[in-house]
Amino acid sequence: MGKAKNPRRVAENEAMAKTRMLRTSPQKLNLVAAMIRGKKVEKALNDLTFSNKRIAQDVKKCLQSAIANAENNHNLDVDELIVAEAYVGKNLVMKRGRPRARGRFGKIFKPFSELTIKVRQVEEQA
């Protein structure tokens, strides 16, 4: 017997990867995610490799994971993949503080984010 197989969360020609607890604000992470949306994965990897943003290396790692999922788990052709979606969500926020003048207390928020990348196989037009 056994349980029924879970339905796929993405289409047959898609694969995804999700990274949680990235130590940056969602606003900063979204700047890097917007940089790769809609591009071919090879071009997106090059853009992330040579980006000056600190978080670009973590985004690159997530993109490589999505590519590996597409190749190994879903038998998709790596050369025909594009970044279909790259979206950012909020995660927890660490609250810290710093003593300020005249007995006050300055709040410091240290936000975390999560990133979801979906890659899709598209056939090239001849």
N, CA, C and O atoms as CSV, one atom per row, in Angstrom:
chain,resi,resn,atom,element,x,y,z
A,1,MET,N,N,0.858,-1.181,0.000
A,1,MET,CA,C,0.000,0.000,0.000
A,1,MET,C,C,0.896,1.233,0.000
A,1,MET,O,O,1.806,1.318,-0.825
A,2,GLY,N,N,0.675,2.169,0.877
A,2,GLY,CA,C,1.512,3.360,0.896
A,2,GLY,C,C,0.722,4.591,0.507
A,2,GLY,O,O,-0.426,4.520,0.068
A,3,LYS,N,N,1.371,5.702,0.683
A,3,LYS,CA,C,0.713,6.966,0.373
A,3,LYS,C,C,0.771,7.254,-1.121
A,3,LYS,O,O,1.652,6.771,-1.833
A,4,ALA,N,N,-0.187,8.050,-1.574
A,4,ALA,CA,C,-0.185,8.484,-2.967
A,4,ALA,C,C,0.928,9.500,-3.168
A,4,ALA,O,O,1.297,10.228,-2.246
A,5,LYS,N,N,1.451,9.539,-4.373
A,5,LYS,CA,C,2.536,10.460,-4.702
A,5,LYS,C,C,2.033,11.902,-4.659
A,5,LYS,O,O,0.934,12.196,-5.129
A,6,ASN,N,N,2.840,12.794,-4.094
A,6,ASN,CA,C,2.477,14.203,-4.059
A,6,ASN,C,C,2.496,14.782,-5.465
A,6,ASN,O,O,3.378,14.446,-6.256
A,7,PRO,N,N,1.535,15.651,-5.793
A,7,PRO,CA,C,1.583,16.295,-7.110
A,7,PRO,C,C,2.726,17.304,-7.164
A,7,PRO,O,O,3.112,17.877,-6.145
A,8,ARG,N,N,3.259,17.513,-8.362
A,8,ARG,CA,C,4.365,18.466,-8.528
A,8,ARG,C,C,3.860,19.886,-8.325
A,8,ARG,O,O,2.744,20.223,-8.722
A,9,ARG,N,N,4.686,20.709,-7.708
A,9,ARG,CA,C,4.319,22.103,-7.468
A,9,ARG,C,C,4.621,22.988,-8.664
A,9,ARG,O,O,4.176,24.134,-8.717
A,10,VAL,N,N,5.377,22.465,-9.626
A,10,VAL,CA,C,5.716,23.227,-10.828
A,10,VAL,C,C,5.326,22.403,-12.048
A,10,VAL,O,O,5.036,21.212,-11.932
A,11,ALA,N,N,5.320,23.039,-13.221
A,11,ALA,CA,C,4.919,22.373,-14.456
A,11,ALA,C,C,5.956,21.311,-14.852
A,11,ALA,O,O,7.019,21.196,-14.242
A,12,GLU,N,N,5.613,20.550,-15.883
A,12,GLU,CA,C,6.489,19.463,-16.329
A,12,GLU,C,C,7.820,19.962,-16.888
A,12,GLU,O,O,8.828,19.257,-16.823
A,13,ASN,N,N,7.823,21.178,-17.437
A,13,ASN,CA,C,9.057,21.700,-18.030
A,13,ASN,C,C,9.745,22.712,-17.109
A,13,ASN,O,O,10.518,23.549,-17.574
A,14,GLU,N,N,9.463,22.637,-15.800
A,14,GLU,CA,C,10.042,23.571,-14.842
A,14,GLU,C,C,10.705,22.834,-13.689
A,14,GLU,O,O,10.414,21.670,-13.411
A,15,ALA,N,N,11.601,23.547,-13.032
A,15,ALA,CA,C,12.207,23.071,-11.784
A,15,ALA,C,C,12.435,24.292,-10.913
A,15,ALA,O,O,12.543,25.412,-11.414
A,16,MET,N,N,12.507,24.072,-9.603
A,16,MET,CA,C,12.684,25.209,-8.716
A,16,MET,C,C,13.646,24.897,-7.588
A,16,MET,O,O,13.922,23.737,-7.279
A,17,ALA,N,N,14.148,25.957,-6.981
A,17,ALA,CA,C,14.981,25.851,-5.788
A,17,ALA,C,C,14.627,27.009,-4.878
A,17,ALA,O,O,14.306,28.104,-5.341
A,18,LYS,N,N,14.688,26.756,-3.567
A,18,LYS,CA,C,14.327,27.783,-2.602
A,18,LYS,C,C,15.422,27.870,-1.562
A,18,LYS,O,O,15.899,26.850,-1.064
A,19,THR,N,N,15.822,29.088,-1.234
A,19,THR,CA,C,16.820,29.320,-0.195
A,19,THR,C,C,16.179,30.157,0.888
A,19,THR,O,O,15.634,31.229,0.623
A,20,ARG,N,N,16.248,29.661,2.111
A,20,ARG,CA,C,15.679,30.390,3.244
A,20,ARG,C,C,16.804,30.970,4.092
A,20,ARG,O,O,17.956,30.547,3.998
A,21,MET,N,N,16.451,31.938,4.915
A,21,MET,CA,C,17.357,32.536,5.897
A,21,MET,C,C,18.590,33.181,5.264
A,21,MET,O,O,19.710,32.980,5.733
A,22,LEU,N,N,18.382,33.952,4.204
A,22,LEU,CA,C,19.471,34.728,3.625
A,22,LEU,C,C,19.608,36.017,4.436
A,22,LEU,O,O,18.627,36.736,4.629
A,23,ARG,N,N,20.790,36.304,4.897
A,23,ARG,CA,C,21.002,37.422,5.822
A,23,ARG,C,C,21.140,38.739,5.060
A,23,ARG,O,O,22.230,39.306,4.973
A,24,THR,N,N,20.026,39.217,4.513
A,24,THR,CA,C,19.953,40.517,3.855
A,24,THR,C,C,18.497,40.937,3.812
A,24,THR,O,O,17.604,40.112,4.001
A,25,SER,N,N,18.257,42.198,3.569
A,25,SER,CA,C,16.872,42.666,3.520
A,25,SER,C,C,16.235,42.233,2.198
A,25,SER,O,O,16.930,42.095,1.191
A,26,PRO,N,N,14.914,42.018,2.195
A,26,PRO,CA,C,14.247,41.635,0.949
A,26,PRO,C,C,14.414,42.675,-0.157
A,26,PRO,O,O,14.475,42.322,-1.335
A,27,GLN,N,N,14.486,43.948,0.213
A,27,GLN,CA,C,14.625,45.005,-0.786
A,27,GLN,C,C,15.957,44.892,-1.532
A,27,GLN,O,O,16.002,45.044,-2.753
A,28,LYS,N,N,17.035,44.626,-0.800
A,28,LYS,CA,C,18.349,44.487,-1.431
A,28,LYS,C,C,18.420,43.204,-2.260
A,28,LYS,O,O,19.010,43.185,-3.340
A,29,LEU,N,N,17.812,42.134,-1.742
A,29,LEU,CA,C,17.830,40.863,-2.458
A,29,LEU,C,C,17.028,40.959,-3.753
A,29,LEU,O,O,17.389,40.346,-4.758
A,30,ASN,N,N,15.939,41.730,-3.728
A,30,ASN,CA,C,15.101,41.851,-4.916
A,30,ASN,C,C,15.826,42.567,-6.048
A,30,ASN,O,O,15.540,42.312,-7.217
A,31,LEU,N,N,16.762,43.459,-5.723
A,31,LEU,CA,C,17.556,44.120,-6.764
A,31,LEU,C,C,18.372,43.098,-7.555
A,31,LEU,O,O,18.490,43.197,-8.776
A,32,VAL,N,N,18.933,42.117,-6.848
A,32,VAL,CA,C,19.739,41.090,-7.508
A,32,VAL,C,C,18.829,40.112,-8.250
A,32,VAL,O,O,19.160,39.676,-9.352
A,33,ALA,N,N,17.670,39.760,-7.646
A,33,ALA,CA,C,16.743,38.832,-8.304
A,33,ALA,C,C,16.196,39.437,-9.595
A,33,ALA,O,O,16.008,38.726,-10.583
A,34,ALA,N,N,15.940,40.741,-9.591
A,34,ALA,CA,C,15.422,41.404,-10.794
A,34,ALA,C,C,16.450,41.394,-11.916
A,34,ALA,O,O,16.101,41.447,-13.095
A,35,MET,N,N,17.726,41.327,-11.533
A,35,MET,CA,C,18.805,41.345,-12.513
A,35,MET,C,C,18.814,40.075,-13.385
A,35,MET,O,O,19.291,40.112,-14.520
A,36,ILE,N,N,18.288,38.951,-12.861
A,36,ILE,CA,C,18.379,37.684,-13.598
A,36,ILE,C,C,17.045,37.208,-14.163
A,36,ILE,O,O,17.020,36.249,-14.935
A,37,ARG,N,N,15.943,37.847,-13.803
A,37,ARG,CA,C,14.628,37.390,-14.271
A,37,ARG,C,C,14.539,37.402,-15.783
A,37,ARG,O,O,14.901,38.389,-16.424
A,38,GLY,N,N,14.053,36.295,-16.363
A,38,GLY,CA,C,13.820,36.225,-17.797
A,38,GLY,C,C,15.047,35.948,-18.641
A,38,GLY,O,O,14.932,35.837,-19.862
A,39,LYS,N,N,16.218,35.833,-18.035
A,39,LYS,CA,C,17.435,35.607,-18.812
A,39,LYS,C,C,17.720,34.113,-18.946
A,39,LYS,O,O,17.218,33.297,-18.173
A,40,LYS,N,N,18.531,33.776,-19.938
A,40,LYS,CA,C,19.020,32.404,-20.049
A,40,LYS,C,C,19.936,32.135,-18.857
A,40,LYS,O,O,20.601,33.047,-18.365
A,41,VAL,N,N,19.971,30.879,-18.390
A,41,VAL,CA,C,20.696,30.589,-17.153
A,41,VAL,C,C,22.195,30.850,-17.288
A,41,VAL,O,O,22.838,31.257,-16.321
A,42,GLU,N,N,22.753,30.624,-18.459
A,42,GLU,CA,C,24.183,30.873,-18.659
A,42,GLU,C,C,24.506,32.362,-18.479
A,42,GLU,O,O,25.486,32.716,-17.822
A,43,LYS,N,N,23.676,33.228,-19.067
A,43,LYS,CA,C,23.860,34.676,-18.932
A,43,LYS,C,C,23.628,35.120,-17.489
A,43,LYS,O,O,24.350,35.976,-16.978
A,44,ALA,N,N,22.624,34.541,-16.833
A,44,ALA,CA,C,22.326,34.894,-15.447
A,44,ALA,C,C,23.482,34.512,-14.520
A,44,ALA,O,O,23.829,35.271,-13.615
A,45,LEU,N,N,24.077,33.337,-14.742
A,45,LEU,CA,C,25.222,32.914,-13.926
A,45,LEU,C,C,26.407,33.860,-14.111
A,45,LEU,O,O,27.094,34.196,-13.146
A,46,ASN,N,N,26.647,34.291,-15.356
A,46,ASN,CA,C,27.730,35.241,-15.611
A,46,ASN,C,C,27.472,36.579,-14.920
A,46,ASN,O,O,28.380,37.168,-14.334
A,47,ASP,N,N,26.234,37.050,-14.994
A,47,ASP,CA,C,25.899,38.320,-14.343
A,47,ASP,C,C,26.108,38.246,-12.835
A,47,ASP,O,O,26.615,39.187,-12.224
A,48,LEU,N,N,25.717,37.130,-12.242
A,48,LEU,CA,C,25.869,36.979,-10.793
A,48,LEU,C,C,27.335,36.820,-10.395
A,48,LEU,O,O,27.748,37.300,-9.340
A,49,THR,N,N,28.122,36.148,-11.238
A,49,THR,CA,C,29.539,35.953,-10.938
A,49,THR,C,C,30.270,37.284,-10.853
A,49,THR,O,O,31.125,37.470,-9.987
A,50,PHE,N,N,29.940,38.209,-11.744
A,50,PHE,CA,C,30.663,39.467,-11.804
A,50,PHE,C,C,29.915,40.631,-11.171
A,50,PHE,O,O,30.278,41.788,-11.385
A,51,SER,N,N,28.883,40.343,-10.401
A,51,SER,CA,C,28.146,41.386,-9.703
A,51,SER,C,C,28.926,41.851,-8.475
A,51,SER,O,O,29.626,41.058,-7.845
A,52,ASN,N,N,28.807,43.131,-8.135
A,52,ASN,CA,C,29.482,43.675,-6.967
A,52,ASN,C,C,28.683,43.506,-5.681
A,52,ASN,O,O,29.189,43.805,-4.599
A,53,LYS,N,N,27.454,43.035,-5.781
A,53,LYS,CA,C,26.607,42.866,-4.600
A,53,LYS,C,C,27.066,41.646,-3.798
A,53,LYS,O,O,27.378,40.601,-4.369
A,54,ARG,N,N,27.105,41.787,-2.475
A,54,ARG,CA,C,27.554,40.691,-1.612
A,54,ARG,C,C,26.624,39.481,-1.714
A,54,ARG,O,O,27.091,38.342,-1.723
A,55,ILE,N,N,25.331,39.715,-1.790
A,55,ILE,CA,C,24.359,38.629,-1.752
A,55,ILE,C,C,24.296,37.873,-3.078
A,55,ILE,O,O,23.655,36.825,-3.155
A,56,ALA,N,N,24.956,38.390,-4.130
A,56,ALA,CA,C,24.902,37.757,-5.454
A,56,ALA,C,C,25.461,36.335,-5.431
A,56,ALA,O,O,25.016,35.489,-6.207
A,57,GLN,N,N,26.428,36.060,-4.554
A,57,GLN,CA,C,26.993,34.709,-4.485
A,57,GLN,C,C,25.974,33.708,-3.951
A,57,GLN,O,O,25.936,32.564,-4.404
A,58,ASP,N,N,25.138,34.133,-2.980
A,58,ASP,CA,C,24.090,33.248,-2.467
A,58,ASP,C,C,22.987,33.033,-3.495
A,58,ASP,O,O,22.423,31.942,-3.582
A,59,VAL,N,N,22.675,34.069,-4.275
A,59,VAL,CA,C,21.681,33.933,-5.341
A,59,VAL,C,C,22.211,32.982,-6.416
A,59,VAL,O,O,21.459,32.176,-6.963
A,60,LYS,N,N,23.494,33.077,-6.711
A,60,LYS,CA,C,24.115,32.190,-7.705
A,60,LYS,C,C,24.040,30.735,-7.233
A,60,LYS,O,O,23.776,29.835,-8.030
A,61,LYS,N,N,24.270,30.510,-5.948
A,61,LYS,CA,C,24.205,29.157,-5.403
A,61,LYS,C,C,22.787,28.581,-5.526
A,61,LYS,O,O,22.616,27.401,-5.831
A,62,CYS,N,N,21.774,29.422,-5.288
A,62,CYS,CA,C,20.383,28.992,-5.421
A,62,CYS,C,C,20.051,28.691,-6.886
A,62,CYS,O,O,19.357,27.717,-7.175
A,63,LEU,N,N,20.541,29.521,-7.806
A,63,LEU,CA,C,20.308,29.294,-9.228
A,63,LEU,C,C,20.969,28.000,-9.692
A,63,LEU,O,O,20.381,27.248,-10.469
A,64,GLN,N,N,22.186,27.736,-9.222
A,64,GLN,CA,C,22.860,26.488,-9.575
A,64,GLN,C,C,22.101,25.285,-9.028
A,64,GLN,O,O,22.072,24.231,-9.664
A,65,SER,N,N,21.488,25.430,-7.859
A,65,SER,CA,C,20.683,24.357,-7.297
A,65,SER,C,C,19.444,24.099,-8.154
A,65,SER,O,O,19.071,22.947,-8.374
A,66,ALA,N,N,18.808,25.166,-8.638
A,66,ALA,CA,C,17.643,25.004,-9.509
A,66,ALA,C,C,18.027,24.326,-10.817
A,66,ALA,O,O,17.280,23.493,-11.330
A,67,ILE,N,N,19.189,24.681,-11.358
A,67,ILE,CA,C,19.673,24.056,-12.593
A,67,ILE,C,C,19.953,22.569,-12.361
A,67,ILE,O,O,19.606,21.729,-13.192
A,68,ALA,N,N,20.582,22.253,-11.229
A,68,ALA,CA,C,20.866,20.849,-10.913
A,68,ALA,C,C,19.573,20.054,-10.707
A,68,ALA,O,O,19.488,18.896,-11.118
A,69,ASN,N,N,18.570,20.666,-10.076
A,69,ASN,CA,C,17.274,19.996,-9.911
A,69,ASN,C,C,16.641,19.719,-11.273
A,69,ASN,O,O,16.078,18.648,-11.496
A,70,ALA,N,N,16.736,20.685,-12.176
A,70,ALA,CA,C,16.155,20.507,-13.509
A,70,ALA,C,C,16.832,19.363,-14.251
A,70,ALA,O,O,16.171,18.563,-14.914
A,71,GLU,N,N,18.160,19.292,-14.133
A,71,GLU,CA,C,18.916,18.276,-14.863
A,71,GLU,C,C,18.742,16.887,-14.248
A,71,GLU,O,O,18.462,15.923,-14.961
A,72,ASN,N,N,18.905,16.784,-12.949
A,72,ASN,CA,C,18.941,15.473,-12.305
A,72,ASN,C,C,17.570,14.919,-11.947
A,72,ASN,O,O,17.340,13.715,-12.065
A,73,ASN,N,N,16.651,15.787,-11.508
A,73,ASN,CA,C,15.359,15.292,-11.037
A,73,ASN,C,C,14.287,15.294,-12.118
A,73,ASN,O,O,13.362,14.483,-12.068
A,74,HIS,N,N,14.397,16.201,-13.103
A,74,HIS,CA,C,13.326,16.353,-14.081
A,74,HIS,C,C,13.779,16.137,-15.518
A,74,HIS,O,O,12.988,16.308,-16.445
A,75,ASN,N,N,15.031,15.765,-15.715
A,75,ASN,CA,C,15.569,15.432,-17.035
A,75,ASN,C,C,15.346,16.546,-18.070
A,75,ASN,O,O,14.935,16.278,-19.199
A,76,LEU,N,N,15.617,17.778,-17.678
A,76,LEU,CA,C,15.503,18.897,-18.596
A,76,LEU,C,C,16.875,19.228,-19.177
A,76,LEU,O,O,17.905,18.941,-18.568
A,77,ASP,N,N,16.872,19.843,-20.375
A,77,ASP,CA,C,18.118,20.198,-21.045
A,77,ASP,C,C,18.625,21.532,-20.498
A,77,ASP,O,O,17.924,22.542,-20.567
A,78,VAL,N,N,19.833,21.534,-19.961
A,78,VAL,CA,C,20.387,22.715,-19.297
A,78,VAL,C,C,20.591,23.869,-20.277
A,78,VAL,O,O,20.456,25.030,-19.893
A,79,ASP,N,N,20.911,23.569,-21.526
A,79,ASP,CA,C,21.196,24.616,-22.504
A,79,ASP,C,C,19.947,25.389,-22.913
A,79,ASP,O,O,20.060,26.481,-23.470
A,80,GLU,N,N,18.757,24.848,-22.649
A,80,GLU,CA,C,17.515,25.506,-23.050
A,80,GLU,C,C,16.770,26.114,-21.871
A,80,GLU,O,O,15.594,26.453,-22.005
A,81,LEU,N,N,17.421,26.262,-20.715
A,81,LEU,CA,C,16.739,26.782,-19.530
A,81,LEU,C,C,16.811,28.305,-19.468
A,81,LEU,O,O,17.821,28.915,-19.822
A,82,ILE,N,N,15.713,28.900,-19.010
A,82,ILE,CA,C,15.690,30.325,-18.690
A,82,ILE,C,C,15.204,30.483,-17.250
A,82,ILE,O,O,14.568,29.584,-16.699
A,83,VAL,N,N,15.504,31.618,-16.653
A,83,VAL,CA,C,15.006,31.917,-15.306
A,83,VAL,C,C,13.584,32.439,-15.478
A,83,VAL,O,O,13.375,33.601,-15.826
A,84,ALA,N,N,12.613,31.566,-15.228
A,84,ALA,CA,C,11.217,31.939,-15.436
A,84,ALA,C,C,10.742,32.892,-14.346
A,84,ALA,O,O,10.099,33.900,-14.640
A,85,GLU,N,N,11.057,32.579,-13.087
A,85,GLU,CA,C,10.639,33.410,-11.963
A,85,GLU,C,C,11.772,33.478,-10.958
A,85,GLU,O,O,12.505,32.508,-10.764
A,86,ALA,N,N,11.907,34.620,-10.326
A,86,ALA,CA,C,12.829,34.783,-9.202
A,86,ALA,C,C,12.165,35.781,-8.268
A,86,ALA,O,O,12.141,36.981,-8.540
A,87,TYR,N,N,11.629,35.277,-7.170
A,87,TYR,CA,C,10.946,36.199,-6.268
A,87,TYR,C,C,11.438,36.045,-4.843
A,87,TYR,O,O,12.013,35.025,-4.462
A,88,VAL,N,N,11.193,37.092,-4.069
A,88,VAL,CA,C,11.782,37.264,-2.749
A,88,VAL,C,C,10.670,37.359,-1.721
A,88,VAL,O,O,9.619,37.947,-1.977
A,89,GLY,N,N,10.912,36.773,-0.553
A,89,GLY,CA,C,9.957,36.887,0.543
A,89,GLY,C,C,10.661,37.271,1.831
A,89,GLY,O,O,11.879,37.147,1.959
A,90,LYS,N,N,9.865,37.740,2.782
A,90,LYS,CA,C,10.407,38.093,4.087
A,90,LYS,C,C,10.595,36.839,4.924
A,90,LYS,O,O,9.909,35.835,4.730
A,91,ASN,N,N,11.533,36.913,5.856
A,91,ASN,CA,C,11.708,35.876,6.848
A,91,ASN,C,C,11.788,36.582,8.189
A,91,ASN,O,O,11.273,37.692,8.323
A,92,LEU,N,N,12.409,35.983,9.169
A,92,LEU,CA,C,12.412,36.609,10.483
A,92,LEU,C,C,13.277,37.858,10.528
A,92,LEU,O,O,14.108,38.081,9.647
A,93,VAL,N,N,13.077,38.670,11.560
A,93,VAL,CA,C,13.862,39.877,11.778
A,93,VAL,C,C,14.432,39.816,13.184
A,93,VAL,O,O,13.684,39.748,14.159
A,94,MET,N,N,15.764,39.841,13.291
A,94,MET,CA,C,16.399,39.911,14.608
A,94,MET,C,C,16.343,41.354,15.078
A,94,MET,O,O,16.694,42.274,14.339
A,95,LYS,N,N,15.897,41.542,16.313
A,95,LYS,CA,C,15.842,42.885,16.875
A,95,LYS,C,C,17.031,43.076,17.803
A,95,LYS,O,O,17.214,42.328,18.763
A,96,ARG,N,N,17.821,44.068,17.506
A,96,ARG,CA,C,18.969,44.403,18.336
A,96,ARG,C,C,18.885,45.878,18.683
A,96,ARG,O,O,18.022,46.593,18.175
A,97,GLY,N,N,19.769,46.325,19.537
A,97,GLY,CA,C,19.708,47.730,19.910
A,97,GLY,C,C,21.066,48.260,20.285
A,97,GLY,O,O,22.039,47.520,20.425
A,98,ARG,N,N,21.101,49.573,20.443
A,98,ARG,CA,C,22.344,50.236,20.776
A,98,ARG,C,C,22.005,51.418,21.676
A,98,ARG,O,O,21.106,52.201,21.372
A,99,PRO,N,N,22.723,51.541,22.777
A,99,PRO,CA,C,22.462,52.689,23.654
A,99,PRO,C,C,22.799,53.996,22.945
A,99,PRO,O,O,23.813,54.106,22.255
A,100,ARG,N,N,21.931,54.980,23.130
A,100,ARG,CA,C,22.128,56.285,22.515
A,100,ARG,C,C,22.230,57.343,23.617
A,100,ARG,O,O,22.184,57.027,24.806
A,101,ALA,N,N,22.365,58.560,23.212
A,101,ALA,CA,C,22.540,59.648,24.172
A,101,ALA,C,C,21.280,59.873,25.001
A,101,ALA,O,O,20.173,59.565,24.559
A,102,ARG,N,N,21.455,60.408,26.196
A,102,ARG,CA,C,20.377,60.813,27.102
A,102,ARG,C,C,19.455,59.660,27.454
A,102,ARG,O,O,18.242,59.835,27.569
A,103,GLY,N,N,20.039,58.470,27.625
A,103,GLY,CA,C,19.273,57.325,28.118
A,103,GLY,C,C,18.353,56.687,27.110
A,103,GLY,O,O,17.513,55.864,27.474
A,104,ARG,N,N,18.490,57.042,25.867
A,104,ARG,CA,C,17.616,56.448,24.852
A,104,ARG,C,C,18.236,55.159,24.321
A,104,ARG,O,O,19.356,54.787,24.668
A,105,PHE,N,N,17.460,54.495,23.464
A,105,PHE,CA,C,17.861,53.184,22.952
A,105,PHE,C,C,17.545,53.164,21.465
A,105,PHE,O,O,16.384,53.304,21.079
A,106,GLY,N,N,18.579,52.990,20.613
A,106,GLY,CA,C,18.358,52.957,19.171
A,106,GLY,C,C,18.071,51.538,18.706
A,106,GLY,O,O,18.854,50.621,18.955
A,107,LYS,N,N,16.938,51.364,18.026
A,107,LYS,CA,C,16.575,50.038,17.519
A,107,LYS,C,C,17.396,49.709,16.276
A,107,LYS,O,O,17.609,50.563,15.415
A,108,ILE,N,N,17.849,48.475,16.196
A,108,ILE,CA,C,18.537,47.981,15.007
A,108,ILE,C,C,17.831,46.709,14.574
A,108,ILE,O,O,17.749,45.747,15.338
A,109,PHE,N,N,17.318,46.702,13.339
A,109,PHE,CA,C,16.647,45.526,12.810
A,109,PHE,C,C,17.588,44.811,11.847
A,109,PHE,O,O,18.192,45.437,10.975
A,110,LYS,N,N,17.708,43.490,12.013
A,110,LYS,CA,C,18.560,42.688,11.134
A,110,LYS,C,C,17.668,41.680,10.407
A,110,LYS,O,O,17.420,40.586,10.915
A,111,PRO,N,N,17.184,42.054,9.212
A,111,PRO,CA,C,16.208,41.212,8.523
A,111,PRO,C,C,16.843,40.037,7.782
A,111,PRO,O,O,18.000,40.084,7.364
A,112,PHE,N,N,16.045,38.987,7.638
A,112,PHE,CA,C,16.398,37.820,6.832
A,112,PHE,C,C,15.383,37.712,5.703
A,112,PHE,O,O,14.261,38.206,5.817
A,113,SER,N,N,15.786,37.059,4.606
A,113,SER,CA,C,14.923,36.922,3.435
A,113,SER,C,C,14.920,35.479,2.964
A,113,SER,O,O,15.724,34.660,3.408
A,114,GLU,N,N,14.006,35.188,2.063
A,114,GLU,CA,C,14.050,33.904,1.365
A,114,GLU,C,C,13.869,34.147,-0.129
A,114,GLU,O,O,13.199,35.090,-0.547
A,115,LEU,N,N,14.479,33.279,-0.914
A,115,LEU,CA,C,14.528,33.445,-2.366
A,115,LEU,C,C,14.026,32.174,-3.029
A,115,LEU,O,O,14.422,31.072,-2.651
A,116,THR,N,N,13.151,32.329,-4.022
A,116,THR,CA,C,12.656,31.203,-4.806
A,116,THR,C,C,12.985,31.461,-6.268
A,116,THR,O,O,12.660,32.517,-6.811
A,117,ILE,N,N,13.635,30.482,-6.903
A,117,ILE,CA,C,13.985,30.596,-8.312
A,117,ILE,C,C,13.366,29.422,-9.065
A,117,ILE,O,O,13.549,28.265,-8.687
A,118,LYS,N,N,12.630,29.732,-10.137
A,118,LYS,CA,C,12.083,28.695,-11.009
A,118,LYS,C,C,12.738,28.827,-12.374
A,118,LYS,O,O,12.812,29.919,-12.939
A,119,VAL,N,N,13.208,27.709,-12.893
A,119,VAL,CA,C,13.778,27.689,-14.243
A,119,VAL,C,C,12.843,26.893,-15.142
A,119,VAL,O,O,12.225,25.921,-14.707
A,120,ARG,N,N,12.747,27.313,-16.396
A,120,ARG,CA,C,11.841,26.674,-17.348
A,120,ARG,C,C,12.597,26.340,-18.614
A,120,ARG,O,O,13.438,27.115,-19.069
A,121,GLN,N,N,12.296,25.180,-19.186
A,121,GLN,CA,C,12.909,24.777,-20.450
A,121,GLN,C,C,12.059,25.314,-21.600
A,121,GLN,O,O,10.859,25.052,-21.682
A,122,VAL,N,N,12.711,26.072,-22.487
A,122,VAL,CA,C,12.021,26.579,-23.683
A,122,VAL,C,C,12.831,26.145,-24.892
A,122,VAL,O,O,14.061,26.195,-24.886
A,123,GLU,N,N,12.121,25.718,-25.932
A,123,GLU,CA,C,12.803,25.318,-27.152
A,123,GLU,C,C,13.191,26.554,-27.931
A,123,GLU,O,O,12.395,27.482,-28.074
A,124,GLU,N,N,14.412,26.568,-28.435
A,124,GLU,CA,C,14.884,27.716,-29.211
A,124,GLU,C,C,14.220,27.728,-30.576
A,124,GLU,O,O,14.004,26.684,-31.191
A,125,GLN,N,N,13.895,28.951,-31.043
A,125,GLN,CA,C,13.289,29.084,-32.371
A,125,GLN,C,C,14.384,28.995,-33.425
A,125,GLN,O,O,15.411,29.666,-33.323
A,126,ALA,N,N,14.156,28.156,-34.446
A,126,ALA,CA,C,15.162,27.971,-35.484
A,126,ALA,C,C,15.006,28.984,-36.609
A,126,ALA,O,O,15.778,28.966,-37.567
